[in-house]
Amino acid sequence: GELILSNYTQLEYIKSTVAQYMDTGVVPSSTLETEISFTPTDGLREHAIFGSSWAANGYFLMFFHEQIRWHSGGNWVDIGSYSAGDKVVCHCTNNHIIVNGVVYSINGGENTTDTIKILDDMGYTSPESGKGIGKIEYVKMWENGKLIKDFVPAEYSDGRIGLYDLIGKT
């Protein structure tokens, strides 16, 4: 089971070094919105930021050869040119992504039913791919317009570092 902690200190960010990931417990839906503030620090070839699966109908956000790729329900869009150290705020829905305030549309369909993981490779293991490497400032998730997850970087009273959900208190 999950350990419920109230003794934590909120941090400015947490930094992944490839070994860490977190399962949100949330399954993609046509009404799910996910927003993440992320600063890549290395490895901008093919690195996951969050998602449920690399499958053809996967729901995932990744860095792809210095671009951001949003993939939902069998369609995707590649955006911009980014380098290590470039902070991005991405707001993702089934039908669009907003990157640093600019909207890019896609025609998302049905998504996988795996839970969404933050900074996990979701089983995709090509030589150029892997878990995300960078800093996370926050992650928020809405279902039907209602905020259901509000993850903030935290150091727990026992010294562990992670994301604390202000909604679920976990």
N, C-alpha and C positions, 0 to 999 in steps of 0.2 A: 504494500500500500504506500500511498504518498505520505510523507512526513509534513505535517502542517507546522510551519514556523512563523512566529510573529516577530522574532528578534532578528532583524536584518538591517543592514546599512545599504542604502541605495548608492550605486556607483554611477559614474558618468558613462561607462561602457564596460562590456566584458570582451575579451579577445580570445578567439579560437586559434589553436595551433594545429588543427586538423584532427586531433584525437577526440574532440568533444562534439556532442550533438545533443539535442533535446527533442523529445516527442511531445507535441502540444496536446495530443489526445483528440484533436479536432479533425473531422473528415471533410474534404472539399464538398461544396454544394454550389448550385447555381446562384445562391444568394449570399455566399460567403465573401467577405472582403478582408484582405490581409494587408497591413502596412508595416514596413520595416525600415528602420534607419540603420544603414550599414556602411562601413568604410572598409573596403578591401585593403589588405596589407601585403598580399603576395599572391602569386599563382592565378593570374587572370586568363588562363587558357580555357578550362571547362571546370568550373567549381560551383557547386550547389550553394545556394543561400537558404532557401527553404523549399519544401515540396512534399508530395505524397508518393510519387513514382516517376521514373524515367520512361514509363511505358508510352505508347503512342497517344493514349488519352490521359497522360500524366498532367499533374497540376504542380508546376515548379517554376522557381525563379533562379536563374544562374548567371554567372559571368561566363561569357563565351567569346574567347579571343578578343578581349578588350571591349566587348559589348555587353549589354544586359539583354538576356533572353527571357521573355515571359511566355510560358507554355501552358495552355489550358484547353482541355477537351479536344485535343487533336490539332489545334492551331497554335501558332506562335508568332511573335514579333521580336525582331532584334533592334536594339536602340543604342544610338550614340557611340561614343568612344570614351572609354574610362581607363584610368590608370590607378595603380596602387596609391592610396592616400586620398582618392576622390570620394568624398562622402556622398551617398545617394539616399534619397527617401523614395521608396517605391510603394505605391498603393495599388494593390492588385485585385481585380474582380474577374469573373468568368468572361467578361466581354471587353475589358480594357486594362491598361496599366497607366498610372500617372507617375512619371519619373521627374522628380524635382519640379513639379508643377505643370509638366507638359503631358497631354493625354495622347495615348496611342491605342487604337482600337484593334480588337481581334474578334473572331466569331467563335467563341468557345462552345463546346458541346458537353456531353457527359464526361465526368471525370472519374478517376479511380476512387475506390472506397478505402484506400489505406490512409492511416492518420498522417497528418502533416508534421514533418520533422524540420527543425531548424538546424542548418549546417550539417546535414547528413547527406551522404552520397546516394542514398535510396537504392543501393545495389548496382549502380552504374560504375563500372570499373575499367574503363578504357585507360591506356597509359597516360593520357593527358587530362583525365578527369579525377574528381574526388570531392571531398568535403570542403566547404568554404573555409577560407583563411581570412580573418579580419575581425573588426570590432563591430559589436552590435550595441546601438544606443537604446533601442526599444523595439518591441513587436506588439501590434494591436490586431485583434480579430473581431469582426462584427458578423453576426448572423441575422438576416432580415433587418438590418439597421440597428440592432442592439449590440452594444459592446459586450463580448463574451470572454475575451482574454485581453489583459493589459500587462504584458511582461516588461519588467524593468530590470536592468542589471543590478545584482545584489551580492553582498557578502553576508553570509549567514553567521549567526552567533557562534557556530561551531567551526568557522573558518572556511567552509565550502563557498565556492564562487558559482553563481548561476543566474538564472532568470527567475524573478519572483512575480507571480501573477497577482496583481492587486485586486482582481475580481474574485478569483477562487481562493485567495489567501494560501496559495501553495507555491 
